[in-house]
Amino acid sequence: MSQLRLDPLTGRWVVVSVDRAARPQAFATRSLPVQADHDRPCPFCPGNEEATPPELERYGPKGEWLVRVVPNLYPAFGGTEAMTVTNLGPVFTQAPASGLHEVVIFSPEHDGSWADLTDAEATLVMTAVRDRIDEHASLPTVRYSQFITNCGREAGASIEHPHGQLLAMPFVPGELVDEQAGFDRFEGACLLCTTVEAEMESGHRLVHVDEEVVAVCPFWSGTPYEMLLLPRVHSAFVNRAGAGSVESMGRAIRDALLRLRRVAGDVAYNIVLHTAPFRSTTEFHWHVHVLPKVTTPAGFELGTGVFINVLPPEVAAAELRAAGGGE
């Protein structure tokens, strides 16, 4: 029998088909080429630095780089104009899309992904993300900064070289508004601190545990092998979190992706980091979502916003635990 499970972060219901756990699964591996033109030089490879706008940050030994941060050549957000809303008609409202759009290049190596980074490299990537978000927090017209990684064409990638994106925007997006409301609804303690405690006690959905980070397939998983990575030390803002939490998160993401590859194969995925909106005073706990693209949302999901998960998170977590990470 299927179950309805409530996502307390967003207040949305998901359907978990527990009866399908024993059925053979045919999850989608990556099949689409990321780049149409493989003869074009990669703009993110060493030696092609002039193909990107002037870099904002460089991490690594002098004369070399291990991580670069550059402006996106085709930004979704740009400029410093304040967000002034203009009404052009009864249902026509617009505002300038001011802000920043940056690319974090994870490694000089063209082939691979976050899953292939060493401990030191994974730590450096998360440090760069934290540093850039801290820089964004100082900008008066920016309300929120979103870090994402799209790996695979099915997940939205357009360049193969391992990289992520930072988008700093003048408003708080709806997903974060929903999550903030989830923290407000949860009485007595932090929602995600309580999640860490409850999942550690039950053990059914644990994927990875170290001194700083817990990774679980959340009880309310909407897709197979979905993972939620949670710092064990409470902090609303990633840019104010301790170095241990930030650095361990980089390694925990790497381990989660290694486990996913060993269980599901070469699948596309998205990584999404959620931190509290800048200057927010409401309860929050920064965290990371790993969202594999192993199934395709169909009409029901698109029409209702309700996801149907054909693999219970308890089964997914057991498979991921058994696969082992990078330790």
C-alpha positions in Angstrom: 0.0 0.0 0.0 1.3 3.5 -0.9 1.8 6.1 1.8 1.4 9.8 2.0 4.4 11.4 3.8 4.5 15.1 4.7 7.6 17.1 3.9 7.8 19.4 7.0 10.2 21.8 5.3 7.8 22.7 2.5 4.5 21.5 3.8 3.9 19.4 0.7 2.8 15.8 0.6 4.7 13.1 -1.3 3.5 9.6 -2.3 5.8 6.7 -1.4 5.0 3.5 -3.1 6.2 1.0 -0.5 4.8 -2.0 -2.3 7.1 -1.4 -5.2 10.3 -1.9 -3.2 10.7 -5.5 -4.4 9.9 -4.7 -8.1 12.9 -4.5 -10.5 13.8 -0.9 -11.1 14.9 0.6 -14.4 16.3 4.0 -13.3 17.6 6.3 -16.1 21.3 6.7 -16.5 22.7 9.6 -18.4 22.2 9.3 -22.2 22.2 12.8 -23.6 25.5 14.5 -24.5 26.1 17.6 -22.4 27.8 19.6 -25.2 26.7 19.6 -28.8 30.1 20.7 -30.1 33.0 18.7 -28.7 35.5 20.3 -31.0 35.1 23.7 -29.2 37.8 24.2 -26.6 36.5 24.0 -23.0 36.4 27.4 -21.4 37.0 26.0 -18.0 40.2 24.0 -18.7 43.6 25.3 -17.8 45.1 27.3 -20.6 41.7 28.7 -21.7 41.3 31.2 -18.8 40.9 34.0 -21.3 37.7 32.4 -22.5 35.9 33.4 -19.3 35.4 36.8 -17.9 38.1 37.9 -15.5 38.2 35.7 -12.4 36.8 36.8 -9.1 38.7 34.3 -6.9 41.5 31.7 -7.4 42.4 29.0 -5.0 45.6 27.0 -5.2 49.4 27.4 -5.2 50.9 30.4 -6.8 50.9 30.3 -10.6 48.4 27.5 -10.6 44.7 27.0 -9.6 42.6 24.2 -8.1 39.3 26.2 -7.9 38.3 29.3 -9.9 35.3 31.5 -9.5 34.3 33.6 -12.6 31.3 35.6 -13.7 28.8 33.7 -15.8 29.2 34.7 -19.4 25.4 34.6 -19.8 24.1 35.9 -16.4 20.5 35.5 -15.2 21.1 38.3 -12.7 23.3 41.4 -13.1 23.6 45.0 -11.9 23.2 46.8 -8.6 19.8 48.4 -9.2 17.5 48.2 -6.2 14.4 46.0 -6.7 11.8 48.4 -7.7 8.5 46.8 -8.7 6.6 48.3 -11.6 3.0 47.5 -12.4 2.3 47.6 -16.1 -1.3 46.4 -15.9 -3.7 44.3 -13.8 -1.5 41.2 -14.2 1.8 42.6 -15.5 4.3 43.2 -12.8 8.1 43.4 -13.3 11.3 44.4 -11.6 15.0 44.6 -12.6 16.8 41.2 -12.2 19.8 42.8 -10.4 22.3 40.7 -8.6 25.2 38.3 -9.5 25.6 35.1 -11.4 28.9 33.3 -10.9 30.5 30.0 -11.9 32.6 27.9 -9.5 35.0 25.7 -11.4 35.7 22.7 -9.2 38.9 21.4 -10.7 41.4 21.8 -13.5 40.5 18.3 -14.6 38.0 18.2 -17.4 36.7 14.7 -16.8 34.9 13.7 -13.6 32.7 15.4 -11.1 32.4 16.3 -7.4 32.4 12.5 -6.8 36.0 12.3 -8.1 37.5 15.1 -5.8 40.0 14.2 -3.1 39.3 15.2 0.5 41.4 18.4 0.1 39.7 19.3 -3.2 36.2 18.8 -1.9 37.0 20.9 1.1 38.4 23.7 -1.1 35.2 23.7 -3.3 32.9 24.2 -0.3 35.3 26.8 1.2 35.1 28.8 -2.1 31.3 28.5 -2.0 31.2 29.8 1.6 33.5 32.6 0.8 31.5 33.8 -2.2 28.2 33.6 -0.3 29.8 35.7 2.5 30.8 38.3 -0.1 27.2 38.3 -1.5 25.9 38.9 2.0 27.6 42.3 2.1 25.7 43.6 -0.9 22.7 45.7 0.2 20.6 44.9 -2.9 21.0 41.1 -2.6 18.5 39.2 -0.4 19.5 35.6 -1.1 22.3 33.6 -2.8 21.7 30.1 -4.3 24.4 27.6 -4.9 23.6 24.8 -7.4 25.3 22.1 -9.3 23.8 20.5 -12.5 25.6 17.3 -13.5 24.4 15.7 -16.8 22.3 17.2 -19.5 19.2 15.7 -17.9 19.9 17.9 -14.9 20.4 21.0 -16.9 24.2 21.1 -17.5 25.5 22.7 -20.7 29.3 22.3 -20.1 30.9 19.0 -19.1 33.8 20.4 -17.0 32.8 20.0 -13.3 31.4 23.2 -12.0 28.6 24.8 -10.0 26.8 28.1 -10.1 26.1 30.9 -7.6 23.1 33.1 -8.2 22.7 36.2 -6.0 19.2 37.7 -6.3 17.2 40.7 -4.9 14.3 38.6 -3.6 13.7 35.5 -1.5 12.6 32.7 -3.8 9.4 30.7 -3.1 11.2 27.5 -2.1 13.0 29.3 0.7 9.9 31.1 1.8 8.2 27.7 2.0 11.1 26.2 4.0 11.2 29.2 6.4 7.5 28.6 7.0 8.3 25.0 7.8 10.7 26.1 10.5 8.1 28.5 11.8 5.5 25.8 12.0 7.8 23.4 13.9 7.4 24.3 17.6 9.9 23.8 20.4 13.2 23.2 18.6 14.9 23.5 15.2 13.3 21.3 12.6 16.5 20.0 11.2 18.3 19.6 14.5 15.3 17.4 15.5 15.6 15.6 12.2 19.3 14.8 12.9 18.4 13.5 16.3 15.4 11.4 15.1 17.3 9.9 12.2 20.4 9.1 14.3 18.1 7.3 16.8 16.1 5.3 14.3 19.0 4.6 11.9 16.7 3.5 9.1 17.5 6.2 6.6 21.1 7.1 7.5 23.5 7.2 4.6 26.6 8.9 6.0 27.6 10.1 9.5 30.7 11.8 10.7 31.5 14.3 13.5 30.1 17.3 11.5 27.6 16.1 9.0 24.7 13.6 8.8 23.4 12.5 5.4 20.0 10.8 5.1 17.4 9.7 2.6 14.7 11.8 4.2 11.4 10.2 5.4 9.6 12.4 2.9 11.9 11.7 -0.1 10.1 12.6 -3.3 12.5 10.8 -5.7 14.6 7.6 -5.5 18.0 8.1 -3.8 17.2 11.7 -2.8 19.5 12.7 0.0 19.5 15.5 2.6 22.9 16.5 4.1 22.7 18.2 7.5 25.4 19.9 9.6 25.2 18.6 13.1 26.1 22.0 14.6 23.2 24.4 14.2 23.8 27.5 12.0 21.3 29.4 9.9 23.8 30.8 7.5 26.5 28.8 5.7 28.8 31.8 5.6 28.7 32.0 9.4 29.1 28.3 10.0 32.2 26.9 11.5 35.1 25.8 9.2 34.6 22.2 10.3 31.0 22.0 9.2 31.7 23.7 5.9 34.8 21.6 5.1 33.1 18.3 6.2 30.1 19.1 4.0 32.3 19.2 0.9 33.6 15.7 1.7 30.1 14.4 2.6 28.7 15.6 -0.7 31.6 13.7 -2.4 30.9 10.5 -0.5 27.1 10.8 -1.1 27.8 11.1 -4.9 30.2 8.1 -4.8 27.5 6.0 -3.1 24.9 7.1 -5.7 27.2 6.2 -8.6 27.9 2.7 -7.2 24.2 2.0 -6.6 22.5 3.7 -9.6 25.3 4.1 -12.1 26.1 7.2 -14.1 23.0 9.2 -13.3 22.4 12.9 -13.7 21.8 14.9 -10.5 21.4 18.3 -9.0 23.0 19.7 -5.8 21.2 22.5 -4.1 22.5 24.4 -1.0 19.9 26.2 1.1 21.1 28.9 3.6 19.0 31.5 5.4 18.2 34.6 3.3 20.6 37.4 4.2 19.6 39.6 7.2 16.8 37.1 8.0 15.9 36.7 11.7 13.7 33.7 11.5 14.7 30.1 12.5 16.7 28.2 9.9 19.4 25.5 9.6 21.5 25.5 6.4 21.6 22.2 4.5 22.2 20.5 1.1 19.8 18.6 -1.1 21.2 15.9 -3.5 18.5 15.2 -6.1 19.2 12.4 -8.6 17.5 12.5 -12.0 16.6 8.8 -12.2 12.9 9.2 -13.0 11.0 11.7 -15.0 8.2 13.8 -13.5 5.0 13.1 -15.5 1.6 14.8 -15.8 0.5 14.1 -12.3 3.7 15.6 -10.7 3.6 18.6 -13.0 -0.1 19.2 -12.5 -0.2 18.8 -8.8 3.3 19.4 -7.4 3.0 16.0 -5.6 5.8 13.6 -6.3 5.4 9.8 -6.5 8.5 8.0 -5.2 8.7 4.4 -6.4 11.6 3.5 -4.0 11.0 3.9 -0.3 13.8 6.0 1.3 14.5 3.2 3.8 15.4 0.9 1.0 17.4 3.5 -0.8 19.4 4.4 2.3 20.2 0.7 2.9 21.6 0.4 -0.6 23.6 3.6 -0.4 25.0 2.6 3.0 26.1 -0.7 1.7 27.8 0.9 -1.3 30.4 2.8 0.8 31.7 6.3 0.3 35.1 7.7 -0.1 36.4 6.8 3.3 
